[in-house]
Amino acid sequence: MDSTNIKRVRYNKRKRRRKRSKTNIGILVKLILCVAVIFTSIMISIDKQEKATLNMGLSEVNEQDENNNGDTTAEAGEKREDEIVWVNDNRGVPVICYHSITEDKTKKGPIVIPVENFKEQLKTIKDAGYITLTMAELNGYLYENKPIPEKSVIITFDDGYRDNYTLAFPILKELNMKATIFVISSFMNRSDCLSPEELKEMSDYGIDIESHTVSHKRLSDMNYKTQLKELKDSKVAIEKVTGKPVTAIAYPEGKYNDNTKKAVVEAGYAMGFTIERGYADRNDLSTRLNRICVDYTYKPNNILNVLKNLKK
Ligand SMILES: [Zn+2]
């Protein structure tokens, strides 16, 4: 082989080597590009999935919000604070009077009402847009010139039957309504009457626990001193249980006389309730406030008439 041939062979070898290394670089570049493309598409897909999951989460939250809003607005008769029309004229306020609530449908009477009737009546009141007041709110309207919602009502119970806790209280809570219970202080440990624990629980919830005397005897049959003792002792006993001031009394059987009215003031009560039929208004003596006793015969229409059309 001459030198020219040797040079050519070497040149061809170098050319092949260069060609091979060029091919290798090309493959490497293609590989890197491939990896980059795969990596990017994986990243995009993860991102999309995360966004989708997030959106799903958000839409679930939104749905829950909508449901919650739906629940609050769908609440029958429930008025929002800004929907309430406040009045401060001298209008009568219906104070409804119940006694015992029963699950026994055969037990119907002037002071016993089946729980279904009771619930129907309260629902009618609520659906008509009425708002239940506490004793303090009624007192503020009658004697301190404070406004009340245009559609106001007070729900009261006399005697303090145990069913007021077992049957009425769950319904009041369900319908978000306030009420007042007038209890006989010497009956607080009787099995058919509200116990101090039950009274405390209801009082803590916002039910007003007020007085119906110590013994439930007719006040009008007693002398002044005995009446005063009934009023004072029951007030002290109930305040001990609830830890709140007792400001109102309902007269047993609705009976009272001039001495009662004086004794009520002397014993420190702000309001005394009769069972004389009518609304309570600012022209009434604070010791002679009317109420409306309602029994099982009242259908929704009768209840609405009581709220709207009762003459003084
Ligand atoms: Zn009574």
Boltz pocket constraint, residues with backbone or C-beta under 6 A from the ligand:
constraints:
  - pocket:
      binder: B
      contacts: [[A, 158], [A, 159], [A, 212], [A, 216], [A, 251], [A, 252], [A, 253]]
      max_distance: 6.0
